[in-house]
C-alpha cells in the first residue's frame, strides 16, 4: 500500500479489508481519479511485483468495476499538476478492483 500512496497521487482511495471469519481472504477497494489514473496504476512496478509475489498464494480473484450512480461525493481535489493543470471530471469515474492475476 505504501507504493500506491507515494507513487500514485491520483489514487483517491486504496483500502485492504480482512474478511471476518475468513482469515485468508482479503478484499481490496480502490478508487481512482479517472480512467487514466487506473491505467497508470496497472503499469506500476509495485503492482507487478505484488502480482508476481502473491500469485502462489491466491486461489481466485474477482474483479468488479463500478460506475458511480447517484451519490453524495465531495469534490475530488486537483491532480498532481496543481490548480493550473487539468481539472478533474465533473463526476469521478471510480473503479473498484481486486488485483488481477493473469491465468487465474
Backbone torsions as a table, in degrees:
resi	resn	phi	psi	omega
1	UNK	NA	-27.9	178.8
2	UNK	-63.8	-35.3	178.0
3	UNK	-61.6	-43.2	178.9
4	UNK	-66.6	-38.2	-177.6
5	UNK	-65.2	-41.9	-175.0
6	UNK	-90.0	-35.9	-173.7
7	UNK	-95.9	-8.5	-174.6
8	UNK	-131.3	77.1	-178.3
9	UNK	-65.5	-18.1	179.2
10	UNK	-90.6	8.6	169.1
11	UNK	-87.1	110.5	-174.7
12	UNK	-77.2	-42.6	179.3
13	UNK	-136.5	136.2	171.9
14	UNK	-140.2	110.4	-177.6
15	UNK	-129.1	142.7	174.9
16	UNK	-118.6	120.6	-178.0
17	UNK	-106.5	137.8	170.6
18	UNK	-90.9	139.7	-177.7
19	UNK	-90.1	124.7	179.7
20	UNK	-60.4	134.1	179.9
21	UNK	64.6	17.0	174.9
22	UNK	-142.8	75.5	-170.3
23	UNK	-62.2	-17.8	-179.7
24	UNK	-97.3	0.3	-178.3
25	UNK	-100.9	144.2	175.8
26	UNK	-134.5	146.2	173.9
27	UNK	-121.7	124.4	177.3
28	UNK	-101.4	134.1	176.0
29	UNK	-123.7	125.0	-178.7
30	UNK	-130.1	140.4	176.5
31	UNK	-128.5	123.8	-177.5
32	UNK	-110.0	149.9	180.0
33	UNK	-55.8	-39.8	-178.3
34	UNK	-165.2	-177.2	-178.5
35	UNK	-63.5	-35.6	179.5
36	UNK	-63.5	-39.2	177.6
37	UNK	-65.5	-38.4	177.7
38	UNK	-65.2	-43.2	178.8
39	UNK	-63.2	-41.7	178.3
40	UNK	-63.3	-39.3	177.8
41	UNK	-57.9	-43.8	-176.7
42	UNK	-67.0	-18.3	179.5
43	UNK	-93.7	-4.3	-174.0
44	UNK	-69.7	136.3	178.5
45	UNK	-59.0	-36.4	-178.6
46	UNK	-67.2	-31.2	176.7
47	UNK	-70.4	-44.9	178.6
48	UNK	-61.3	-39.9	178.0
49	UNK	-64.9	-44.4	178.3
50	UNK	-58.7	-44.7	-180.0
51	UNK	-61.4	-45.2	-178.7
52	UNK	-66.1	-44.4	-176.3
53	UNK	-73.7	-27.3	-176.8
54	UNK	-96.5	-8.4	-175.0
55	UNK	-52.0	-42.5	-178.4
56	UNK	-72.0	-11.2	-177.7
57	UNK	-105.8	-3.2	-174.9
58	UNK	-104.8	123.0	177.9
59	UNK	-85.8	-35.8	-177.5
60	UNK	-160.3	157.8	173.5
61	UNK	-133.1	157.7	176.9
62	UNK	-139.5	115.3	-178.8
63	UNK	-105.6	126.4	179.0
64	UNK	-125.0	120.4	175.6
65	UNK	-98.6	133.2	-177.4
66	UNK	-113.9	147.2	170.9
67	UNK	-110.6	136.8	-178.4
68	UNK	-69.2	125.8	174.5
69	UNK	-96.5	-128.2	177.1
70	UNK	-84.6	131.6	-179.1
71	UNK	-162.0	159.2	170.4
72	UNK	-101.4	104.9	-173.6
73	UNK	-124.6	128.6	175.7
74	UNK	-66.6	153.5	180.0
75	UNK	-60.4	143.2	177.4
76	UNK	-78.4	128.9	-179.5
77	UNK	-63.9	160.2	179.1
78	UNK	-57.0	153.3	-179.8
79	UNK	-70.8	-176.6	-175.3
80	UNK	-64.9	-17.0	-179.4
81	UNK	-77.8	-2.1	175.1
82	UNK	87.1	-178.6	-175.6
83	UNK	-62.8	-26.9	-179.5
84	UNK	-84.8	-8.1	-179.1
85	UNK	-80.7	-168.5	-179.1
86	UNK	-59.4	141.7	179.3
87	UNK	-85.3	146.7	176.9
88	UNK	-67.5	156.6	178.5
89	UNK	-62.1	156.3	-179.3
90	UNK	-56.7	-42.9	173.9
91	UNK	-126.3	119.7	-176.3
92	UNK	-57.7	151.7	177.1
93	UNK	-103.3	88.0	-177.5
94	UNK	-75.3	150.2	172.3
95	UNK	-130.4	123.1	174.7
96	UNK	-104.1	124.6	-174.8
97	UNK	-139.7	160.2	165.5
98	UNK	-108.4	159.5	179.2
99	UNK	-57.7	145.7	179.7
100	UNK	-96.1	137.9	-179.4
101	UNK	-129.1	100.7	-179.1
102	UNK	-56.1	138.6	176.9
103	UNK	83.5	5.4	179.3
104	UNK	-102.2	NA	NA
